[in-house]
Amino acid sequence: MTAGLEPGGGRIAHARHLTAAFLDRVRDEHGVPVSPRAQQTAVLVVSELVTNAHKYAPGPVLLDLRVTGDAVDVAVWDSDPVLPVARDADPGRVGQHGLEIVRAVADGFEARREGASKRVVARIRLVEGGGDSAR
């Protein structure tokens, strides 16, 4: 499923809703096991990645969700070619922990330039203990 997200703060909530609905359909219509934890993790990851795109990219944002084997790949494309960099852990820092969170909860993470844009992809296992997705 690929969706363009409209500009504005509402795109973050819309992306969370799309993600939950997508995983509900995967489970209910296609019989793919999706644990409640995996669904919550996917929604959290989408929220963090779309928030970053909303804050730092001036143009459109695309959300792409794909089930691959025992995982869902969450990809967010935006119009800023600057790759995100996780900051060193700092419990005193307020905010700017989104990428740290994504990397901590995802089973895989990749950020790559695509011309004058970028795509950030996080992989989340649909059921705990399923498969050997690399971190």
Secondary structure by P-SEA (a helix, b strand, c coil): cbbbbccccaaaaaaaaaaaaaaaaaaacccccccaaaaaaaaaaaaaaaaaaaacccbbbbbbbbbcccbbbbbbbccccbbbbbccccccccccaaaaaaaacccbbbbbbccccbbbbbbbbcccccccccc
